[in-house]
Amino acid sequence: MICALIMAGGKGTRFWPLSTEEKPKQFLNLIGEETMIQMTVNRIKPIIPIDRIFICTGKMYINLIKEQLPDLPERNIIIEPEGRNTAPCIALSAFIIRKYYNNSTMLVLPSDHLIKNENEFRSIVSDANTF
């Protein structure tokens, strides 16, 4: 079984002035009809159900996540006590996801990536999960 962790705690300062600490790039509509985080979730929903998709973020972004991803279970929002970059985010999330899905494989994704060929991406993820 595969679960997804989407890292969404960044402040997006490189995209200033569009991206601000109050609303970083993952919560902005920059390249399509959806925000970056919505695109990321919708890209993987065909292969990973929403109850196995987790978002790790800071406390100040909880409402943005709930607003932009209303189908995401609240338990799937992982709050970092303090932003400490990628490795601590993944470690904290791994411990929490393991509580719900003990023997799962965790796919780790940034919340702000662009993938043009989504079908190929999903195929590669699915193939990798068979090993």
Contacts in CASP RR format, 6 or more apart in sequence:
PFRMAT RR
TARGET T0000
AUTHOR 0000-0000-0000
METHOD contacts of the structure
MODEL  1
MICALIMAGGKGTRFWPLSTEEKPKQFLNLIGEETMIQMTVNRIKPIIPI
DRIFICTGKMYINLIKEQLPDLPERNIIIEPEGRNTAPCIALSAFIIRKY
YNNSTMLVLPSDHLIKNENEFRSIVSDANTF
1 52 0 8 1.000
1 101 0 8 1.000
1 103 0 8 1.000
1 104 0 8 1.000
1 105 0 8 1.000
2 47 0 8 1.000
2 48 0 8 1.000
2 52 0 8 1.000
2 104 0 8 1.000
2 105 0 8 1.000
2 106 0 8 1.000
2 107 0 8 1.000
2 125 0 8 1.000
2 129 0 8 1.000
3 48 0 8 1.000
3 52 0 8 1.000
3 53 0 8 1.000
3 54 0 8 1.000
3 97 0 8 1.000
3 100 0 8 1.000
3 101 0 8 1.000
3 104 0 8 1.000
3 105 0 8 1.000
3 106 0 8 1.000
3 107 0 8 1.000
4 44 0 8 1.000
4 48 0 8 1.000
4 52 0 8 1.000
4 53 0 8 1.000
4 54 0 8 1.000
4 106 0 8 1.000
4 107 0 8 1.000
4 108 0 8 1.000
4 109 0 8 1.000
5 54 0 8 1.000
5 55 0 8 1.000
5 56 0 8 1.000
5 78 0 8 1.000
5 90 0 8 1.000
5 93 0 8 1.000
5 94 0 8 1.000
5 97 0 8 1.000
5 106 0 8 1.000
5 107 0 8 1.000
5 108 0 8 1.000
5 109 0 8 1.000
6 37 0 8 1.000
6 40 0 8 1.000
6 41 0 8 1.000
6 53 0 8 1.000
6 54 0 8 1.000
6 55 0 8 1.000
6 56 0 8 1.000
6 109 0 8 1.000
6 110 0 8 1.000
6 111 0 8 1.000
7 56 0 8 1.000
7 86 0 8 1.000
7 89 0 8 1.000
7 90 0 8 1.000
7 108 0 8 1.000
7 109 0 8 1.000
7 110 0 8 1.000
7 111 0 8 1.000
8 26 0 8 1.000
8 37 0 8 1.000
8 55 0 8 1.000
8 56 0 8 1.000
8 57 0 8 1.000
8 61 0 8 1.000
8 65 0 8 1.000
8 111 0 8 1.000
9 24 0 8 1.000
9 26 0 8 1.000
9 56 0 8 1.000
9 57 0 8 1.000
9 58 0 8 1.000
9 61 0 8 1.000
9 80 0 8 1.000
9 83 0 8 1.000
9 89 0 8 1.000
9 111 0 8 1.000
10 24 0 8 1.000
10 26 0 8 1.000
11 19 0 8 1.000
11 21 0 8 1.000
11 24 0 8 1.000
12 19 0 8 1.000
12 21 0 8 1.000
12 24 0 8 1.000
12 25 0 8 1.000
12 26 0 8 1.000
12 112 0 8 1.000
13 19 0 8 1.000
13 21 0 8 1.000
13 24 0 8 1.000
14 25 0 8 1.000
15 24 0 8 1.000
15 25 0 8 1.000
15 28 0 8 1.000
15 30 0 8 1.000
18 25 0 8 1.000
18 28 0 8 1.000
18 30 0 8 1.000
19 25 0 8 1.000
19 28 0 8 1.000
22 60 0 8 1.000
23 64 0 8 1.000
24 61 0 8 1.000
25 36 0 8 1.000
25 112 0 8 1.000
26 35 0 8 1.000
26 36 0 8 1.000
26 37 0 8 1.000
26 40 0 8 1.000
26 111 0 8 1.000
26 112 0 8 1.000
27 35 0 8 1.000
27 36 0 8 1.000
27 37 0 8 1.000
27 61 0 8 1.000
27 64 0 8 1.000
27 68 0 8 1.000
28 35 0 8 1.000
28 36 0 8 1.000
29 35 0 8 1.000
30 36 0 8 1.000
31 39 0 8 1.000
31 114 0 8 1.000
32 39 0 8 1.000
34 42 0 8 1.000
35 68 0 8 1.000
36 111 0 8 1.000
36 112 0 8 1.000
36 113 0 8 1.000
37 55 0 8 1.000
37 65 0 8 1.000
37 68 0 8 1.000
37 69 0 8 1.000
37 111 0 8 1.000
37 112 0 8 1.000
38 68 0 8 1.000
38 69 0 8 1.000
40 109 0 8 1.000
40 110 0 8 1.000
40 111 0 8 1.000
40 112 0 8 1.000
40 113 0 8 1.000
41 50 0 8 1.000
41 53 0 8 1.000
41 69 0 8 1.000
41 72 0 8 1.000
43 115 0 8 1.000
43 118 0 8 1.000
43 121 0 8 1.000
43 122 0 8 1.000
44 53 0 8 1.000
44 107 0 8 1.000
44 109 0 8 1.000
44 122 0 8 1.000
44 125 0 8 1.000
45 53 0 8 1.000
46 122 0 8 1.000
47 122 0 8 1.000
47 125 0 8 1.000
47 126 0 8 1.000
48 107 0 8 1.000
50 71 0 8 1.000
50 72 0 8 1.000
50 73 0 8 1.000
50 76 0 8 1.000
51 73 0 8 1.000
51 76 0 8 1.000
52 101 0 8 1.000
52 104 0 8 1.000
53 72 0 8 1.000
53 76 0 8 1.000
54 76 0 8 1.000
54 77 0 8 1.000
54 78 0 8 1.000
54 93 0 8 1.000
54 96 0 8 1.000
54 97 0 8 1.000
55 65 0 8 1.000
55 69 0 8 1.000
55 72 0 8 1.000
55 76 0 8 1.000
55 77 0 8 1.000
55 78 0 8 1.000
55 111 0 8 1.000
56 78 0 8 1.000
56 79 0 8 1.000
56 80 0 8 1.000
56 89 0 8 1.000
56 92 0 8 1.000
56 93 0 8 1.000
57 65 0 8 1.000
57 77 0 8 1.000
57 78 0 8 1.000
57 79 0 8 1.000
57 80 0 8 1.000
58 79 0 8 1.000
58 80 0 8 1.000
58 83 0 8 1.000
59 79 0 8 1.000
62 77 0 8 1.000
62 79 0 8 1.000
65 72 0 8 1.000
65 77 0 8 1.000
66 72 0 8 1.000
66 74 0 8 1.000
66 77 0 8 1.000
75 100 0 8 1.000
78 92 0 8 1.000
78 93 0 8 1.000
78 96 0 8 1.000
80 88 0 8 1.000
80 89 0 8 1.000
80 92 0 8 1.000
83 89 0 8 1.000
90 106 0 8 1.000
90 108 0 8 1.000
93 106 0 8 1.000
94 106 0 8 1.000
97 104 0 8 1.000
97 106 0 8 1.000
98 104 0 8 1.000
105 129 0 8 1.000
107 125 0 8 1.000
107 129 0 8 1.000
115 121 0 8 1.000
END
